[in-house]
Amino acid sequence: LIIYIAMLSTWHNRKIAHLHEQELEGYAARAAFYEENTDPIMRISHDGMLLYSNEPGHKITEDWKTTVGSHVPNNIKDSVRNVLQTNEYQEIETSIGSTHFTLRFVPRRAQNYVNVYGRDDTEQKQSELALLEANHASEAANVAKSRFLATISQEVRTPMNGVLGMLEQLLKTQLSDKQRGFAKNALRSGKSLLCLIN
């Protein structure tokens, strides 16, 4: 049983490693047509030197103040080192003016560099921002409604308590049976209304 479990565990680990390699190879195939790709594609060496950038990638490298053959900013170097060490891709988000990009750093350990694939997420981020603003507006309206109801209920409760107090005082005076019935009905109705307000 122990040998069987060990064999099963080894098979499972090899399967995961194979799937990971397939994912990385898929990115490599995408990079084969980098000049025709409308998304930014860059290649950065293990020491942080920009080895390649396609035309759409120039917008990002210009923001980094980097050209092919020079070094990328330190935070990008750190991401490259981390990706090559762990051999797992990593995503970072960056904004250039009004354009928002998600950059995926994919390790090529054997070649000792990282391929960076960019995706323009501007529309998605604008949608998220619009949704966030709508949520804030909805919350503000909800708070305003609650304040309004609290204020109105307080404003109605105060005179209602005065009316009920006066009716109770009226019932302590000399009244005919008919008048006492009217006053009791008014007091009962007022108390019901006060319960409803509360």
N, CA, C and O atoms as a DFTB+ gen file, in Angstrom:
792 C
 N C O
     1  1       0.830      -1.197       0.000
     2  2       0.000       0.000       0.000
     3  2       0.873       1.259       0.000
     4  3       0.585       2.219      -0.714
     5  1       1.940       1.247       0.805
     6  2       2.843       2.400       0.876
     7  2       3.537       2.614      -0.463
     8  3       3.662       3.745      -0.932
     9  1       3.991       1.511      -1.079
    10  2       4.654       1.607      -2.391
    11  2       3.674       2.152      -3.425
    12  3       4.038       2.987      -4.253
    13  1       2.424       1.674      -3.375
    14  2       1.409       2.142      -4.319
    15  2       1.162       3.638      -4.154
    16  3       1.083       4.366      -5.144
    17  1       1.041       4.104      -2.908
    18  2       0.815       5.523      -2.634
    19  2       2.000       6.344      -3.120
    20  3       1.809       7.408      -3.709
    21  1       3.219       5.872      -2.885
    22  2       4.423       6.587      -3.340
    23  2       4.451       6.689      -4.865
    24  3       4.797       7.733      -5.418
    25  1       4.084       5.594      -5.539
    26  2       4.070       5.604      -7.010
    27  2       2.994       6.576      -7.517
    28  3       3.221       7.315      -8.475
    29  1       1.841       6.568      -6.878
    30  2       0.749       7.447      -7.261
    31  2       1.139       8.919      -7.059
    32  3       0.833       9.771      -7.893
    33  1       1.810       9.201      -5.952
    34  2       2.262      10.570      -5.667
    35  2       3.286      11.029      -6.697
    36  3       3.230      12.170      -7.158
    37  1       4.214      10.158      -7.060
    38  2       5.232      10.492      -8.066
    39  2       4.570      10.777      -9.414
    40  3       4.921      11.743     -10.091
    41  1       3.614       9.933      -9.798
    42  2       2.894      10.127     -11.060
    43  2       2.160      11.462     -11.069
    44  3       2.169      12.188     -12.063
    45  1       1.511      11.775      -9.919
    46  2       0.754      13.027      -9.813
    47  2       1.687      14.234      -9.951
    48  3       1.360      15.183     -10.663
    49  1       2.820      14.211      -9.291
    50  2       3.782      15.321      -9.369
    51  2       4.310      15.492     -10.787
    52  3       4.470      16.621     -11.253
    53  1       4.583      14.387     -11.483
    54  2       5.052      14.474     -12.872
    55  2       3.974      15.058     -13.774
    56  3       4.269      15.838     -14.679
    57  1       2.722      14.678     -13.525
    58  2       1.603      15.185     -14.317
    59  2       1.482      16.702     -14.149
    60  3       1.306      17.418     -15.135
    61  1       1.575      17.201     -12.909
    62  2       1.498      18.648     -12.642
    63  2       2.652      19.371     -13.323
    64  3       2.451      20.417     -13.940
    65  1       3.866      18.818     -13.215
    66  2       5.033      19.435     -13.850
    67  2       4.849      19.493     -15.366
    68  3       5.207      20.483     -16.005
    69  1       4.282      18.410     -15.943
    70  2       4.051      18.366     -17.393
    71  2       3.038      19.434     -17.818
    72  3       3.231      20.114     -18.825
    73  1       1.956      19.574     -17.042
    74  2       0.946      20.597     -17.346
    75  2       1.539      22.001     -17.249
    76  3       1.224      22.874     -18.058
    77  1       2.398      22.209     -16.256
    78  2       3.058      23.506     -16.096
    79  2       3.943      23.801     -17.305
    80  3       3.954      24.922     -17.814
    81  1       4.681      22.793     -17.759
    82  2       5.535      22.967     -18.939
    83  2       4.702      23.267     -20.183
    84  3       5.091      24.094     -21.007
    85  1       3.558      22.596     -20.320
    86  2       2.673      22.844     -21.469
    87  2       2.170      24.286     -21.471
    88  3       2.081      24.922     -22.521
    89  1       1.838      24.795     -20.270
    90  2       1.370      26.175     -20.171
    91  2       2.470      27.136     -20.614
    92  3       2.214      28.080     -21.361
    93  1       3.690      26.893     -20.152
    94  2       4.809      27.761     -20.523
    95  2       5.096      27.663     -22.023
    96  3       5.418      28.666     -22.660
    97  1       4.979      26.461     -22.587
    98  2       5.211      26.291     -24.026
    99  2       4.146      27.036     -24.835
   100  3       4.431      27.556     -25.913
   101  1       2.915      27.084     -24.306
   102  2       1.852      27.833     -24.980
   103  2       2.199      29.306     -25.095
   104  3       1.939      29.935     -26.121
   105  1       2.781      29.850     -24.047
   106  2       3.221      31.252     -24.103
   107  2       4.371      31.419     -25.082
   108  3       4.453      32.423     -25.790
   109  1       5.250      30.440     -25.119
   110  2       6.380      30.520     -26.053
   111  2       5.881      30.526     -27.490
   112  3       6.410      31.253     -28.329
   113  1       4.853      29.709     -27.780
   114  2       4.287      29.673     -29.129
   115  2       3.650      31.020     -29.475
   116  3       3.747      31.487     -30.610
   117  1       3.009      31.630     -28.501
   118  2       2.406      32.941     -28.736
   119  2       3.485      33.972     -29.073
   120  3       3.276      34.853     -29.907
   121  1       4.625      33.853     -28.424
   122  2       5.718      34.797     -28.650
   123  2       6.358      34.620     -30.021
   124  3       7.048      35.520     -30.500
   125  1       6.140      33.472     -30.658
   126  2       6.761      33.218     -31.963
   127  2       6.274      34.217     -33.013
   128  3       6.967      34.469     -33.999
   129  1       5.087      34.784     -32.803
   130  2       4.537      35.741     -33.762
   131  2       4.430      37.124     -33.119
   132  3       3.446      37.839     -33.307
   133  1       5.469      37.484     -32.353
   134  2       5.412      38.710     -31.557
   135  2       5.232      39.968     -32.386
   136  3       4.590      40.912     -31.924
   137  1       5.779      40.015     -33.598
   138  2       5.664      41.239     -34.395
   139  2       4.235      41.454     -34.892
   140  3       3.807      42.590     -35.097
   141  1       3.500      40.354     -35.083
   142  2       2.126      40.464     -35.561
   143  2       1.128      40.655     -34.418
   144  3      -0.048      40.931     -34.652
   145  1       1.604      40.506     -33.184
   146  2       0.713      40.596     -32.030
   147  2       0.400      42.052     -31.712
   148  3       1.293      42.899     -31.704
   149  1      -0.875      42.339     -31.449
   150  2      -1.278      43.720     -31.134
   151  2      -1.095      44.028     -29.655
   152  3      -1.195      45.188     -29.255
   153  1      -0.828      43.009     -28.828
   154  2      -0.563      43.218     -27.405
   155  2       0.939      43.376     -27.192
   156  3       1.735      42.854     -27.972
   157  1       1.331      44.099     -26.132
   158  2       2.756      44.257     -25.845
   159  2       3.426      42.925     -25.510
   160  3       2.892      42.126     -24.741
   161  1       4.598      42.698     -26.095
   162  2       5.423      41.532     -25.768
   163  2       6.854      42.020     -25.596
   164  3       7.391      42.729     -26.447
   165  1       7.466      41.625     -24.473
   166  2       8.842      42.014     -24.196
   167  2       9.624      40.814     -23.695
   168  3       9.050      39.823     -23.243
   169  1      10.921      40.915     -23.780
   170  2      11.799      39.867     -23.247
   171  2      12.844      40.553     -22.376
   172  3      13.486      41.514     -22.799
   173  1      13.008      40.046     -21.151
   174  2      13.941      40.660     -20.189
   175  2      14.880      39.580     -19.669
   176  3      14.435      38.510     -19.254
   177  1      16.187      39.863     -19.691
   178  2      17.182      38.890     -19.230
   179  2      17.151      38.762     -17.709
   180  3      16.529      39.565     -17.014
   181  1      17.845      37.719     -17.203
   182  2      17.862      37.444     -15.764
   183  2      18.401      38.614     -14.945
   184  3      18.039      38.771     -13.779
   185  1      19.277      39.452     -15.554
   186  2      19.848      40.580     -14.824
   187  2      19.082      41.889     -15.078
   188  3      19.546      42.963     -14.695
   189  1      17.899      41.797     -15.729
   190  2      17.048      42.969     -15.887
   191  2      17.289      43.792     -17.133
   192  3      16.846      44.938     -17.208
   193  1      17.991      43.228     -18.126
   194  2      18.211      43.977     -19.369
   195  2      17.075      43.678     -20.342
   196  3      16.682      42.526     -20.528
   197  1      16.554      44.745     -20.962
   198  2      15.495      44.576     -21.957
   199  2      16.130      44.049     -23.245
   200  3      16.933      44.734     -23.879
   201  1      15.757      42.817     -23.624
   202  2      16.330      42.176     -24.808
   203  2      15.494      42.447     -26.061
   204  3      16.018      42.504     -27.173
   205  1      14.195      42.610     -25.858
   206  2      13.308      42.779     -27.027
   207  2      12.006      43.438     -26.579
   208  3      11.556      43.238     -25.451
   209  1      11.410      44.221     -27.470
   210  2      10.059      44.753     -27.281
   211  2       9.427      44.913     -28.653
   212  3      10.028      45.499     -29.553
   213  1       8.200      44.389     -28.817
   214  2       7.515      44.627     -30.090
   215  2       6.948      46.046     -30.088
   216  3       7.061      46.755     -29.088
   217  1       6.352      46.457     -31.178
   218  2       5.873      47.836     -31.325
   219  2       4.887      48.239     -30.220
   220  3       5.064      49.295     -29.613
   221  1       3.838      47.419     -29.938
   222  2       2.917      47.801     -28.854
   223  2       3.605      47.885     -27.488
   224  3       3.152      48.611     -26.603
   225  1       4.704      47.136     -27.325
   226  2       5.425      47.165     -26.048
   227  2       6.195      48.443     -25.815
   228  3       6.565      48.738     -24.679
   229  1       6.449      49.220     -26.878
   230  2       7.218      50.462     -26.738
   231  2       6.529      51.463     -25.808
   232  3       7.196      52.238     -25.123
   233  1       5.197      51.444     -25.784
   234  2       4.464      52.361     -24.905
   235  2       4.849      52.105     -23.449
   236  3       4.986      53.040     -22.662
   237  1       5.022      50.827     -23.100
   238  2       5.389      50.467     -21.727
   239  2       6.857      50.759     -21.470
   240  3       7.204      51.332     -20.437
   241  1       7.738      50.366     -22.415
   242  2       9.172      50.579     -22.199
   243  2       9.514      52.070     -22.161
   244  3      10.446      52.471     -21.464
   245  1       8.771      52.891     -22.902
   246  2       8.985      54.341     -22.837
   247  2       8.622      54.865     -21.449
   248  3       9.298      55.743     -20.911
   249  1       7.548      54.319     -20.875
   250  2       7.156      54.718     -19.523
   251  2       8.223      54.282     -18.513
   252  3       8.464      54.971     -17.522
   253  1       8.862      53.128     -18.772
   254  2       9.949      52.647     -17.906
   255  2      11.245      53.433     -18.137
   256  3      12.217      53.273     -17.399
   257  1      11.246      54.295     -19.187
   258  2      12.466      55.000     -19.607
   259  2      13.576      54.005     -19.926
   260  3      14.727      54.168     -19.520
   261  1      13.186      52.963     -20.671
   262  2      14.103      51.872     -21.020
   263  2      14.045      51.629     -22.517
   264  3      12.981      51.706     -23.131
   265  1      15.195      51.335     -23.095
   266  2      15.261      50.929     -24.501
   267  2      15.931      49.568     -24.561
   268  3      16.533      49.119     -23.586
   269  1      15.825      48.913     -25.714
   270  2      16.466      47.598     -25.876
   271  2      17.966      47.772     -25.634
   272  3      18.614      48.644     -26.214
   273  1      18.498      46.908     -24.755
   274  2      19.916      46.982     -24.414
   275  2      20.182      47.699     -23.104
   276  3      21.308      47.677     -22.607
   277  1      19.159      48.340     -22.532
   278  2      19.344      48.986     -21.228
   279  2      18.506      48.253     -20.174
   280  3      17.693      47.388     -20.502
   281  1      18.718      48.613     -18.915
   282  2      18.073      47.897     -17.818
   283  2      16.695      48.483     -17.482
   284  3      16.462      49.686     -17.598
   285  1      15.805      47.598     -17.068
   286  2      14.445      47.972     -16.682
   287  2      14.474      48.501     -15.242
   288  3      15.470      48.306     -14.546
   289  1      13.408      49.165     -14.778
   290  2      13.373      49.660     -13.392
   291  2      13.521      48.532     -12.369
   292  3      13.272      47.366     -12.675
   293  1      13.924      48.892     -11.164
   294  2      14.227      47.899     -10.121
   295  2      13.039      47.012      -9.758
   296  3      13.217      45.818      -9.517
   297  1      11.821      47.577      -9.715
   298  2      10.675      46.733      -9.356
   299  2      10.423      45.658     -10.424
   300  3       9.973      44.558     -10.103
   301  1      10.714      45.979     -11.695
   302  2      10.557      44.993     -12.771
   303  2      11.662      43.946     -12.668
   304  3      11.414      42.758     -12.877
   305  1      12.899      44.388     -12.342
   306  2      14.012      43.447     -12.130
   307  2      13.661      42.445     -11.033
   308  3      13.920      41.249     -11.161
   309  1      13.065      42.956      -9.947
   310  2      12.681      42.069      -8.832
   311  2      11.665      41.026      -9.288
   312  3      11.751      39.858      -8.906
   313  1      10.707      41.451     -10.101
   314  2       9.702      40.504     -10.612
   315  2      10.370      39.445     -11.487
   316  3      10.024      38.266     -11.406
   317  1      11.334      39.862     -12.331
   318  2      12.048      38.922     -13.212
   319  2      12.795      37.891     -12.372
   320  3      12.714      36.692     -12.638
   321  1      13.527      38.361     -11.353
   322  2      14.291      37.438     -10.485
   323  2      13.362      36.447      -9.801
   324  3      13.636      35.248      -9.752
   325  1      12.255      36.968      -9.273
   326  2      11.305      36.117      -8.553
   327  2      10.705      35.052      -9.470
   328  3      10.572      33.891      -9.083
   329  1      10.346      35.457     -10.684
   330  2       9.741      34.521     -11.646
   331  2      10.741      33.429     -12.039
   332  3      10.377      32.257     -12.128
   333  1      11.987      33.810     -12.271
   334  2      13.001      32.815     -12.648
   335  2      13.332      31.887     -11.477
   336  3      13.608      30.706     -11.686
   337  1      13.305      32.411     -10.251
   338  2      13.593      31.579      -9.079
   339  2      12.499      30.544      -8.850
   340  3      12.781      29.365      -8.635
   341  1      11.239      30.999      -8.900
   342  2      10.121      30.089      -8.603
   343  2       9.689      29.267      -9.806
   344  3       9.007      28.253      -9.660
   345  1      10.092      29.709     -11.013
   346  2       9.676      29.076     -12.269
   347  2       8.152      29.058     -12.406
   348  3       7.576      28.115     -12.947
   349  1       7.511      30.118     -11.906
   350  2       6.070      30.281     -12.020
   351  2       5.773      31.694     -12.506
   352  3       6.437      32.649     -12.104
   353  1       4.776      31.821     -13.370
   354  2       4.479      33.146     -13.895
   355  2       3.903      34.048     -12.799
   356  3       3.394      33.580     -11.781
   357  1       4.001      35.343     -13.044
   358  2       3.511      36.340     -12.103
   359  2       2.876      37.472     -12.898
   360  3       3.338      37.818     -13.985
   361  1       1.814      38.043     -12.344
   362  2       1.147      39.167     -13.008
   363  2       1.297      40.429     -12.176
   364  3       1.204      40.394     -10.949
   365  1       1.534      41.555     -12.862
   366  2       1.517      42.849     -12.198
   367  2       0.647      43.786     -13.032
   368  3       0.480      43.593     -14.236
   369  1       0.099      44.797     -12.376
   370  2      -0.736      45.773     -13.069
   371  2      -0.005      47.106     -13.114
   372  3       0.682      47.482     -12.164
   373  1      -0.157      47.811     -14.219
   374  2       0.479      49.118     -14.374
   375  2      -0.416      50.020     -15.210
   376  3      -1.137      49.549     -16.089
   377  1      -0.366      51.316     -14.933
   378  2      -1.140      52.286     -15.700
   379  2      -0.196      53.284     -16.355
   380  3       0.744      53.775     -15.730
   381  1      -0.459      53.571     -17.610
   382  2       0.314      54.562     -18.355
   383  2      -0.697      55.565     -18.901
   384  3      -1.435      55.274     -19.842
   385  1      -0.717      56.739     -18.300
   386  2      -1.748      57.715     -18.653
   387  2      -3.107      57.146     -18.296
   388  3      -3.346      56.754     -17.154
   389  1      -3.998      57.103     -19.277
   390  2      -5.344      56.563     -19.035
   391  2      -5.449      55.094     -19.431
   392  3      -6.528      54.507     -19.351
   393  1      -4.322      54.488     -19.863
   394  2      -4.329      53.092     -20.296
   395  2      -3.845      52.200     -19.165
   396  3      -2.832      52.487     -18.528
   397  1      -4.572      51.118     -18.919
   398  2      -4.215      50.176     -17.856
   399  2      -3.804      48.845     -18.478
   400  3      -4.503      48.303     -19.334
   401  1      -2.650      48.322     -18.030
   402  2      -2.147      47.052     -18.544
   403  2      -1.999      46.049     -17.419
   404  3      -1.688      46.406     -16.283
   405  1      -2.230      44.769     -17.756
   406  2      -1.828      43.665     -16.903
   407  2      -0.654      43.001     -17.612
   408  3      -0.766      42.602     -18.771
   409  1       0.478      42.883     -16.908
   410  2       1.680      42.279     -17.481
   411  2       1.904      40.919     -16.850
   412  3       1.965      40.793     -15.627
   413  1       2.026      39.893     -17.698
   414  2       2.289      38.534     -17.206
   415  2       3.735      38.179     -17.513
   416  3       4.145      38.168     -18.674
   417  1       4.502      37.891     -16.476
   418  2       5.914      37.512     -16.583
   419  2       5.991      35.988     -16.613
   420  3       5.638      35.318     -15.642
   421  1       6.461      35.447     -17.749
   422  2       6.522      33.995     -17.924
   423  2       7.986      33.563     -17.987
   424  3       8.731      34.049     -18.839
   425  1       8.413      32.657     -17.098
   426  2       9.832      32.276     -17.060
   427  2      10.228      31.375     -18.225
   428  3       9.463      30.510     -18.650
   429  1      11.443      31.598     -18.732
   430  2      12.087      30.695     -19.687
   431  2      13.422      30.342     -19.043
   432  3      14.474      30.868     -19.407
   433  1      13.343      29.444     -18.085
   434  2      14.492      29.141     -17.223
   435  2      15.700      28.645     -18.010
   436  3      16.834      29.043     -17.744
   437  1      15.445      27.773     -18.981
   438  2      16.557      27.204     -19.751
   439  2      17.319      28.299     -20.492
   440  3      18.539      28.222     -20.634
   441  1      16.608      29.309     -20.961
   442  2      17.242      30.409     -21.702
   443  2      17.662      31.561     -20.778
   444  3      18.332      32.497     -21.215
   445  1      17.267      31.489     -19.505
   446  2      17.646      32.473     -18.489
   447  2      17.071      33.870     -18.775
   448  3      17.731      34.882     -18.542
   449  1      15.832      33.908     -19.283
   450  2      15.155      35.186     -19.465
   451  2      13.667      35.007     -19.192
   452  3      13.182      33.895     -18.979
   453  1      12.962      36.129     -19.203
   454  2      11.521      36.126     -18.941
   455  2      10.830      36.800     -20.116
   456  3      11.262      37.858     -20.574
   457  1       9.763      36.189     -20.602
   458  2       8.909      36.839     -21.595
   459  2       7.787      37.558     -20.854
   460  3       7.199      37.012     -19.920
   461  1       7.498      38.781     -21.275
   462  2       6.444      39.571     -20.639
   463  2       5.347      39.799     -21.674
   464  3       5.593      40.348     -22.748
   465  1       4.136      39.370     -21.334
   466  2       2.985      39.522     -22.226
   467  2       2.024      40.523     -21.598
   468  3       1.555      40.319     -20.478
   469  1       1.731      41.599     -22.311
   470  2       0.836      42.624     -21.796
   471  2      -0.571      42.474     -22.343
   472  3      -0.787      41.951     -23.436
   473  1      -1.517      42.947     -21.551
   474  2      -2.922      42.937     -21.982
   475  2      -3.530      44.280     -21.582
   476  3      -3.414      44.698     -20.430
   477  1      -4.168      44.943     -22.519
   478  2      -4.811      46.231     -22.258
   479  2      -6.146      45.973     -21.554
   480  3      -7.090      45.462     -22.156
   481  1      -6.207      46.335     -20.268
   482  2      -7.405      46.117     -19.451
   483  2      -8.154      47.415     -19.172
   484  3      -8.929      47.490     -18.218
   485  1      -7.930      48.437     -19.995
   486  2      -8.496      49.758     -19.715
   487  2     -10.019      49.710     -19.609
   488  3     -10.590      50.243     -18.657
   489  1     -10.679      49.078     -20.575
   490  2     -12.155      49.032     -20.564
   491  2     -12.666      48.302     -19.333
   492  3     -13.634      48.729     -18.704
   493  1     -12.003      47.186     -18.992
   494  2     -12.422      46.406     -17.824
   495  2     -12.265      47.242     -16.549
   496  3     -13.149      47.245     -15.693
   497  1     -11.129      47.954     -16.426
   498  2     -10.892      48.781     -15.244
   499  2     -11.901      49.928     -15.173
   500  3     -12.372      50.282     -14.092
   501  1     -12.232      50.511     -16.339
   502  2     -13.225      51.587     -16.349
   503  2     -14.587      51.057     -15.914
   504  3     -15.319      51.734     -15.192
   505  1     -14.926      49.846     -16.355
   506  2     -16.199      49.229     -15.940
   507  2     -16.213      48.979     -14.441
   508  3     -17.215      49.227     -13.770
   509  1     -15.072      48.477     -13.911
   510  2     -14.971      48.224     -12.471
   511  2     -15.106      49.531     -11.691
   512  3     -15.766      49.579     -10.653
   513  1     -14.472      50.598     -12.204
   514  2     -14.531      51.905     -11.543
   515  2     -15.960      52.450     -11.564
   516  3     -16.439      52.993     -10.568
   517  1     -16.641      52.299     -12.716
   518  2     -18.033      52.771     -12.825
   519  2     -18.936      52.010     -11.855
   520  3     -19.822      52.590     -11.228
   521  1     -18.697      50.702     -11.743
   522  2     -19.484      49.883     -10.817
   523  2     -19.223      50.304      -9.373
   524  3     -20.150      50.384      -8.566
   525  1     -17.955      50.574      -9.052
   526  2     -17.589      51.026      -7.710
   527  2     -18.262      52.361      -7.385
   528  3     -18.785      52.551      -6.287
   529  1     -18.241      53.282      -8.351
   530  2     -18.878      54.589      -8.142
   531  2     -20.394      54.428      -7.964
   532  3     -21.008      55.110      -7.144
   533  1     -20.984      53.519      -8.744
   534  2     -22.425      53.268      -8.609
   535  2     -22.742      52.700      -7.225
   536  3     -23.751      53.059      -6.618
   537  1     -21.866      51.802      -6.727
   538  2     -22.057      51.234      -5.384
   539  2     -21.972      52.322      -4.318
   540  3     -22.768      52.352      -3.379
   541  1     -20.984      53.227      -4.479
   542  2     -20.840      54.328      -3.518
   543  2     -22.081      55.222      -3.538
   544  3     -22.572      55.637      -2.488
   545  1     -22.584      55.515      -4.744
   546  2     -23.778      56.362      -4.866
   547  2     -24.981      55.677      -4.224
   548  3     -25.798      56.319      -3.564
   549  1     -25.078      54.356      -4.428
   550  2     -26.188      53.592      -3.848
   551  2     -26.111      53.595      -2.326
   552  3     -27.124      53.746      -1.643
   553  1     -24.877      53.425      -1.794
   554  2     -24.697      53.439      -0.338
   555  2     -25.036      54.813       0.232
   556  3     -25.669      54.919       1.282
   557  1     -24.604      55.875      -0.477
   558  2     -24.902      57.238      -0.018
   559  2     -26.411      57.484      -0.007
   560  3     -26.937      58.094       0.924
   561  1     -27.107      57.009      -1.045
   562  2     -28.567      57.175      -1.113
   563  2     -29.239      56.407       0.022
   564  3     -30.218      56.874       0.605
   565  1     -28.706      55.226       0.329
   566  2     -29.264      54.406       1.402
   567  2     -29.098      55.099       2.754
   568  3     -30.013      55.097       3.578
   569  1     -27.905      55.699       2.977
   570  2     -27.651      56.430       4.231
   571  2     -28.592      57.633       4.326
   572  3     -29.165      57.901       5.381
   573  1     -28.744      58.359       3.200
   574  2     -29.630      59.528       3.190
   575  2     -31.071      59.120       3.497
   576  3     -31.776      59.805       4.238
   577  1     -31.498      57.998       2.918
   578  2     -32.861      57.499       3.167
   579  2     -33.046      57.167       4.646
   580  3     -34.062      57.513       5.250
   581  1     -32.043      56.488       5.222
   582  2     -32.138      56.106       6.637
   583  2     -32.208      57.332       7.537
   584  3     -32.989      57.374       8.487
   585  1     -31.372      58.342       7.223
   586  2     -31.398      59.584       8.011
   587  2     -32.761      60.278       7.890
   588  3     -33.318      60.768       8.873
   589  1     -33.278      60.303       6.663
   590  2     -34.570      60.943       6.420
   591  2     -35.665      60.262       7.238
   592  3     -36.464      60.928       7.896
   593  1     -35.694      58.923       7.191
   594  2     -36.731      58.185       7.927
   595  2     -36.586      58.375       9.430
   596  3     -37.581      58.517      10.142
   597  1     -35.334      58.379       9.919
   598  2     -35.121      58.579      11.358
   599  2     -35.605      59.962      11.780
   600  3     -36.244      60.120      12.820
   601  1     -35.289      60.965      10.954
   602  2     -35.696      62.341      11.276
   603  2     -37.214      62.484      11.241
   604  3     -37.811      63.049      12.157
   605  1     -37.832      61.971      10.183
   606  2     -39.290      62.086      10.040
   607  2     -40.000      61.341      11.164
   608  3     -40.954      61.858      11.746
   609  1     -39.539      60.124      11.474
   610  2     -40.213      59.351      12.524
   611  2     -40.099      60.066      13.866
   612  3     -41.038      60.046      14.661
   613  1     -38.940      60.703      14.125
   614  2     -38.779      61.467      15.362
   615  2     -39.719      62.668      15.378
   616  3     -40.330      62.982      16.399
   617  1     -39.824      63.347      14.209
   618  2     -40.688      64.526      14.119
   619  2     -42.166      64.156      14.305
   620  3     -42.943      64.947      14.838
   621  1     -42.550      62.953      13.864
   622  2     -43.956      62.529      14.005
   623  2     -44.213      62.012      15.417
   624  3     -45.286      62.240      15.976
   625  1     -43.226      61.310      16.001
   626  2     -43.406      60.729      17.347
   627  2     -43.655      61.804      18.414
   628  3     -44.488      61.635      19.304
   629  1     -42.918      62.906      18.302
   630  2     -43.020      63.948      19.338
   631  2     -44.454      64.493      19.467
   632  3     -45.004      64.477      20.569
   633  1     -45.077      64.977      18.376
   634  2     -46.466      65.469      18.551
   635  2     -47.451      64.337      18.852
   636  3     -48.455      64.562      19.528
   637  1     -47.176      63.110      18.353
   638  2     -48.084      61.990      18.619
   639  2     -48.111      61.681      20.114
   640  3     -49.169      61.394      20.672
   641  1     -46.946      61.739      20.761
   642  2     -46.905      61.520      22.216
   643  2     -47.695      62.613      22.943
   644  3     -48.349      62.358      23.954
   645  1     -47.618      63.848      22.402
   646  2     -48.401      64.940      22.990
   647  2     -49.893      64.677      22.873
   648  3     -50.638      64.891      23.829
   649  1     -50.336      64.212      21.705
   650  2     -51.765      63.906      21.490
   651  2     -52.212      62.794      22.441
   652  3     -53.274      62.894      23.056
   653  1     -51.394      61.721      22.565
   654  2     -51.761      60.602      23.445
   655  2     -51.825      61.040      24.904
   656  3     -52.707      60.625      25.656
   657  1     -50.878      61.881      25.284
   658  2     -50.876      62.391      26.666
   659  2     -52.130      63.202      26.962
   660  3     -52.730      63.064      28.028
   661  1     -52.524      64.049      26.012
   662  2     -53.729      64.858      26.197
   663  2     -54.989      63.994      26.249
   664  3     -55.909      64.283      27.015
   665  1     -55.035      62.933      25.436
   666  2     -56.198      62.034      25.460
   667  2     -56.292      61.305      26.795
   668  3     -57.384      61.118      27.330
   669  1     -55.128      60.889      27.339
   670  2     -55.143      60.235      28.661
   671  2     -55.636      61.208      29.735
   672  3     -56.392      60.824      30.626
   673  1     -55.203      62.469      29.644
   674  2     -55.669      63.484      30.606
   675  2     -57.168      63.733      30.432
   676  3     -57.890      63.912      31.414
   677  1     -57.630      63.744      29.187
   678  2     -59.054      63.962      28.906
   679  2     -59.906      62.869      29.537
   680  3     -60.985      63.142      30.062
   681  1     -59.415      61.618      29.485
   682  2     -60.181      60.495      30.047
   683  2     -60.292      60.575      31.568
   684  3     -61.136      59.898      32.156
   685  1     -59.456      61.390      32.216
   686  2     -59.518      61.548      33.679
   687  2     -60.546      62.630      34.094
   688  3     -60.782      62.860      35.280
   689  1     -61.135      63.272      33.097
   690  2     -62.116      64.331      33.393
   691  2     -63.534      63.781      33.311
   692  3     -63.753      62.634      32.921
   693  1     -64.510      64.642      33.696
   694  2     -65.928      64.277      33.620
   695  2     -66.363      64.263      32.155
   696  3     -66.392      65.307      31.504
   697  1     -66.700      63.082      31.640
   698  2     -67.151      62.934      30.251
   699  2     -68.418      62.099      30.223
   700  3     -68.663      61.272      31.102
   701  1     -69.215      62.335      29.194
   702  2     -70.366      61.450      28.997
   703  2     -69.855      60.127      28.446
   704  3     -68.715      60.028      27.992
   705  1     -70.714      59.113      28.494
   706  2     -70.299      57.788      27.983
   707  2     -69.906      57.871      26.508
   708  3     -68.950      57.229      26.071
   709  1     -70.646      58.659      25.762
   710  2     -70.347      58.805      24.333
   711  2     -68.985      59.475      24.132
   712  3     -68.186      59.035      23.306
   713  1     -68.722      60.563      24.908
   714  2     -67.443      61.273      24.806
   715  2     -66.281      60.363      25.231
   716  3     -65.222      60.366      24.603
   717  1     -66.492      59.576      26.320
   718  2     -65.447      58.660      26.802
   719  2     -65.133      57.615      25.726
   720  3     -63.969      57.261      25.538
   721  1     -66.157      57.114      25.016
   722  2     -65.946      56.138      23.933
   723  2     -65.117      56.733      22.807
   724  3     -64.211      56.090      22.277
   725  1     -65.443      57.989      22.445
   726  2     -64.660      58.674      21.391
   727  2     -63.188      58.821      21.806
   728  3     -62.276      58.545      21.027
   729  1     -62.985      59.263      23.052
   730  2     -61.611      59.496      23.551
   731  2     -60.829      58.187      23.608
   732  3     -59.649      58.152      23.259
   733  1     -61.485      57.105      24.050
   734  2     -60.795      55.796      24.113
   735  2     -60.416      55.304      22.714
   736  3     -59.316      54.795      22.502
   737  1     -61.347      55.463      21.757
   738  2     -61.054      55.073      20.372
   739  2     -59.879      55.877      19.808
   740  3     -59.010      55.320      19.139
   741  1     -59.852      57.192      20.080
   742  2     -58.772      58.057      19.602
   743  2     -57.439      57.631      20.239
   744  3     -56.412      57.587      19.561
   745  1     -57.460      57.312      21.574
   746  2     -56.234      56.890      22.267
   747  2     -55.726      55.568      21.704
   748  3     -54.528      55.412      21.465
   749  1     -56.652      54.598      21.488
   750  2     -56.272      53.295      20.942
   751  2     -55.684      53.449      19.534
   752  3     -54.674      52.820      19.221
   753  1     -56.293      54.261      18.698
   754  2     -55.804      54.498      17.333
   755  2     -54.435      55.175      17.347
   756  3     -53.543      54.833      16.570
   757  1     -54.295      56.147      18.254
   758  2     -53.001      56.854      18.379
   759  2     -51.887      55.910      18.786
   760  3     -50.784      55.985      18.245
   761  1     -52.163      55.014      19.741
   762  2     -51.139      54.039      20.186
   763  2     -50.769      53.086      19.058
   764  3     -49.604      52.721      18.901
   765  1     -51.768      52.682      18.271
   766  2     -51.485      51.814      17.119
   767  2     -50.586      52.522      16.115
   768  3     -49.640      51.942      15.581
   769  1     -50.902      53.781      15.873
   770  2     -50.093      54.570      14.935
   771  2     -48.663      54.729      15.450
   772  3     -47.713      54.648      14.672
   773  1     -48.504      54.954      16.756
   774  2     -47.174      55.105      17.349
   775  2     -46.371      53.799      17.221
   776  3     -45.165      53.831      16.974
   777  1     -47.043      52.661      17.389
   778  2     -46.380      51.348      17.201
   779  2     -45.909      51.206      15.762
   780  3     -44.801      50.738      15.498
   781  1     -46.766      51.617      14.838
   782  2     -46.409      51.540      13.424
   783  2     -45.194      52.422      13.106
   784  3     -44.298      52.008      12.371
   785  1     -45.172      53.645      13.668
   786  2     -44.037      54.549      13.453
   787  2     -42.765      53.938      14.040
   788  3     -41.707      53.961      13.412
   789  1     -42.884      53.390      15.251
   790  2     -41.710      52.777      15.906
   791  2     -41.179      51.609      15.084
   792  3     -40.200      50.974      15.475
